Amino acid sequence: MGLTLIHILFLLCTAMFLLVMFFSTADLNKEFVKYTILIFPFLGVSITINVLTIAVFDLLTFLFFLFFYTSKNKILFTNGVYFFIFVVLTIVIGAGMLLAESLTNETLHVLVQYVSIAIFAKILIDELFEDPVFFFIVVHYFKLALITSLFFLIGQFVFGAGFTFERGINLNVFGTVVGSAQDRLPSFFQDPQKYAQFLAATSFLFLIKDAIASKLNWVNYLMLLLAIVALFVTGGRAAFGGWMIGILMITLLGKPQTRYVLIFSFLVLAVIAYNYGENFALLNRDSSVGDAYDFRYAIWEDAYKIFKDNPIVGIGVGNYANYVSVHNPDQFWMSENDMIFYDHPESGYLKLLTEFGAVGFIATFAFFLIPIYKGAMLFIKNKDMNILLLIAALGSWSIGFYTVYSISDIRIRLLIVSIICLLIDRNKWGVANAK
């Protein structure tokens, strides 16, 4: 079989990575983080070798850790609390696998992803703790990722939703809007809901100015506005609701200048929506919020029953589709006459609850909630807007996560883990400066 586009992209990303590692004279740890975010659109490109599916992100992370990584002699995270949570979560995952009725290759795939993202978080935290300016470099690279997604989105406007390197586009791209609105375009993602979550969370990073800049330039405000216009194109209602909550948070608690800009941006969006609303999928969905809720509620009930039957350590990571194929065989959809069982119960939270059980669920969200709590307490003391913006970004994602298990996509997983690391870093430097 000849090379496909997927194989070519996989090889190119790997070859360019090796060139950077062998010939760069800069700090390789930092170069690895920057390169990883720079090729953000292609991190999920994967190939299957025997029973193992490995993505570009997984391969590059393991190669770097084995052959190029330089330890900075830091603990896994600050104060050891996160290391303890990591150990608990790892034990839960192992116990869930041992107690599972049966497992599939998907479990192995998820384990690889779990280890690779943990390694990336460790490296990122080390570099952030060592160099406070690196915080702004990481933010800048994620801004570039969003800008790249907008160029890709323009390509889909011109050539249609088929303009993609994904193996298959989610069914919700087509035939889910009415009127003259286009399909729900997902940019370089497979699912427009995931792209919507990416846009909502990353848009807040454009309100973080560079380390040496005295103020934000107009380009940042323009990109914030374009990101939300793009969100309208995705049709992601939950993600838009999350963005609105983040905007409300910043409007109530932020500095006057930021507050005025956000209010102005919201008014511009309202004018655009009023005059060109028929062109946006968000405003022309063929199902109401109530219809979507009714569809999901039955699946949520089944998922909650699965959790009650396996309350402590769950049914095993990556095992939802395998489990429902036996116990809830009505949870499937048809694709080209093939029956495909749901791999998540239309909710990220219930996916984690069923596969990780109560202990794993609590441990997972401790990673999320502890830095938010510490950040909120620190913001009350020092009014660091960067902390508030990071919390708003995480908050916007958490609303959309209610309806879709978006961290199955390595790009969303990398974004959210990176924002958590940025918040942990901001908390550390904020406390240090306070002292």
Buried (B, 14 or more C-beta within 10 A) or exposed (E): EEEEEBEEBBBBBBEBBBEBBEEBEEBBBBBBBBBBBBBBBBBBBBBEEEEBBBBBBBBBBBBBBEEBBEEBEBEBBBEEEBBBBBEBBBBBBEBBBEBBEEBBBBBBBBBBBBBBBBBBBBBBBBBBBBBBEBBBBBBBBBBEBBBBBBEBBBBBEEEEBEBBBBEEBBEBBEEBBEEEBBBBBBBBBBBBBBBBBBBBBBBBBBBBBBEEEEEBEEEBBEBBBBBBBBBBBBBBBBBBBBBBBBBEBBBEBBEEEBBEBBEEBBEEBEEBBEEEBEBBBBBBBEBEEEEBEEEBEEBBEBBBEBBEEBEEBBBBBBBBBBBBBEBBEEBBEEEEEEEEBBBBBBBBBBBBBBBBBBBBBBBBBBBBEBBBEBBBEBBEEEEBBBBBBBBBBBBBBBBBBBBBBBBBBBBBBBBBBBBBBBBBBBBBBBBEEEE
